[in-house]
Amino acid sequence: MILQVDDPVVEVHDLTVSYDRKPVLWGVDLTLPAGSLVGVIGPNGAGKSTLIKAMMDLLPASSGYVRIFNEPLKQVRKRISYVPQRESVDWDFPASVFDVVLMGRYGNLGLFKRPRKADKDAAMQALEKVGMQGFADRQISQLSGGQQQRVFLARALAQNADIYFMDEPFAGVDIATETAIIELLRTMREQGKTVVVVHHDLQSASEYFDWVVLLNMRLVASGPTQQVMTQELLEHTYGGKLTVLSKVGDLLRKQEFPARETRRQNNVIL
Amino acid sequence: MSEFTEFFSFSDANVRYVTLGSVLLASSSAVVGCFTLLRKRALVGDAVAHAVLPGVCLAFILSGTKNPFILLLGAFITGWLSLVLIDYITSRSRIKEDTAIGLVLSVFFGIGILLLTAIQHSGNAAQSGLDKFLFGKAASLVGEDLVVFGAVAVLLLATTVLFYKELKLLCFDETFAKSIGFPVRTLELLLTTLTVFAVVVGIQAVGVVLMAAMLITPAAAARFWTERLGVMLVLAALIGAFSGISGAFVSYTAPSMPTGPWIVLIVSMIALLSFALAPKRGWISRLLRQRRNRTQILEENLLKLLYQLGEQEEDYFSNRSLETILTKRNIPRPQALTGLRKLKRQGYVQHQQNGWALTAEGEVRGKRVVRLHRLWELYLTQYLQLASDHVHEDAETIEHIITPELEHKLIEELNYPSLDPHQTRIP
């Protein structure tokens, strides 16, 4: 069940992504409605993080294209915000909580420019929104997992973007942080922002999101939560490994085959 | 000693230049090294340093002069080439980065030594002094050399200041940098170029073989003292500058001494001292902390014993002999005595001819430890469903580290209990 919407904020067309020539996502075609809380759900290795990274052009696509706000990505960078996985950085970096949140303003500042007073105000406000204003001067190496996640979230908030991509923001955080985050996401939705969240817990998924994307190396379903979170579709997503598919992928890598015979002209620009 | 005053009075213009040069070289490579270190590419500096040698030799062979600008250009080209090669090998083959670094380093250095030997045996009179690139010679930093190398060093410092924000983000979170549209590839290229330049100017003072130490060691030492990147850069620069001056001094007083090894020894000493002495992260402060913990545990255990004896007899303040105290718990006698004496000095116990007694303050503190012990036992049985005979050992440790806020929270979560899992009263 793949539902397409009119006037989408995100449009993904025939997106295939490979690591070292092995495709990990095959031909994804989807559109996301504006102002929604979207959950990207699937088993381990389903390509959830890969999908959102490819959507932001952080990974090269073997085929297909992505348009956000009906524009190529380069033109809307400033309206997009990314919250990477917490473990993707070394938290033993010499920086304070405030330093990290201030990084959210770097994109708007541009090269060479130092953060202005207004940027510092924005960073402080973002910290307040996640309830971490008391930790501004704390060293990031001293934070708990939940606090690290909040800091990353504050950094994204400081960007003042219109669409947010978050990679597993609920992974390994305490219950208080999880509640705080979901509250924050709902407020953001009310302000008309779109939030795309990679999520691994089925239980809470149907409660948290109003649009769900089911993924397992290919797109299984995309649509409103009630219509997508069905027994049948979930079994389809989680049940049965796609053994042949992943074997073909391995073959492509070993034989050094391209994922597409020729790259179409329009997929490079994005 | 007279040499020392002679050198550090800077009355000799030559000494001034050499010192200035060494300070600039050492501190600029230290600053760049901070970013290399934080990007976890410390070994890359080593590869570049070794790869610079064939460039220097080739530049000399082709031009026939020791013009610093030409030598620098040659060094830059091969140094840069080695990095491109490492990247290429890592991304295009199954060879991992560490292997690629080892490979590139040895091949380039091998070629360099080959060329150097060939030059030395060619009988070219102009070649004398080229071997200083192997181990460095700060004292030869005069005239034209100083101008060229000094200018590059200043340029390096200026670039890191200009790109401070960008390099910081690149080292902390590359993917995020990419997501906000930073030209990550270009910035990487910039850092690579800075690293190569830092190495190229630094080898004049330290030499090819030990250049990696100049790049990384000041940064590693500085990291121990601070949690702020800005401070770390300044500290690394200072450490670099200090070792640069000492290198120049060695070069000046003992011309036959290899400068590089001296500088590296000095900077390594600083790193070692930082490792030992730095607050919080240092080795000694960790030892002190452990020692403090041990005495705290001993003192609190003694107060707890006295309190428990008091509980048994419902009399908290009368004297107990050391033997009575030790029957409840096996603490080595001398240790117990030292602990008790210390507690007496602190005013928690009193000593009379027939034994030791709690003071009012001692009773409060002893009571708190007993309370925490029993609260923790209760918490473990209630929240972790541990059997009541399994919880004592755990509580023995936890009772010493629970903070007043945690204690408060614990009492609240356990709903103001009065009995522990062994049905003993919680005081």
HADDOCK unambig.tbl for C-alpha pairs under 7 A between the chains (distance, minus, plus):
assign (segid A and resid 56 and name CA) (segid B and resid 179 and name CA) 6.82 0.50 0.50
assign (segid A and resid 58 and name CA) (segid B and resid 178 and name CA) 6.79 0.50 0.50
assign (segid A and resid 58 and name CA) (segid B and resid 179 and name CA) 6.68 0.50 0.50
assign (segid A and resid 77 and name CA) (segid B and resid 180 and name CA) 6.25 0.50 0.50
assign (segid A and resid 77 and name CA) (segid B and resid 181 and name CA) 6.35 0.50 0.50
assign (segid A and resid 78 and name CA) (segid B and resid 180 and name CA) 6.75 0.50 0.50
assign (segid A and resid 82 and name CA) (segid B and resid 176 and name CA) 6.77 0.50 0.50
assign (segid A and resid 82 and name CA) (segid B and resid 179 and name CA) 6.53 0.50 0.50
assign (segid A and resid 89 and name CA) (segid B and resid 172 and name CA) 6.52 0.50 0.50
assign (segid A and resid 89 and name CA) (segid B and resid 173 and name CA) 5.93 0.50 0.50
assign (segid A and resid 93 and name CA) (segid B and resid 172 and name CA) 6.78 0.50 0.50
assign (segid A and resid 94 and name CA) (segid B and resid 227 and name CA) 4.46 0.50 0.50
assign (segid A and resid 94 and name CA) (segid B and resid 228 and name CA) 4.82 0.50 0.50
assign (segid A and resid 94 and name CA) (segid B and resid 229 and name CA) 5.24 0.50 0.50
assign (segid A and resid 95 and name CA) (segid B and resid 227 and name CA) 6.22 0.50 0.50
assign (segid A and resid 95 and name CA) (segid B and resid 228 and name CA) 5.30 0.50 0.50
assign (segid A and resid 95 and name CA) (segid B and resid 229 and name CA) 6.29 0.50 0.50
assign (segid A and resid 107 and name CA) (segid B and resid 180 and name CA) 5.12 0.50 0.50
assign (segid A and resid 107 and name CA) (segid B and resid 181 and name CA) 6.74 0.50 0.50
assign (segid A and resid 112 and name CA) (segid B and resid 162 and name CA) 6.01 0.50 0.50
assign (segid A and resid 112 and name CA) (segid B and resid 163 and name CA) 6.01 0.50 0.50
assign (segid A and resid 139 and name CA) (segid B and resid 227 and name CA) 6.84 0.50 0.50
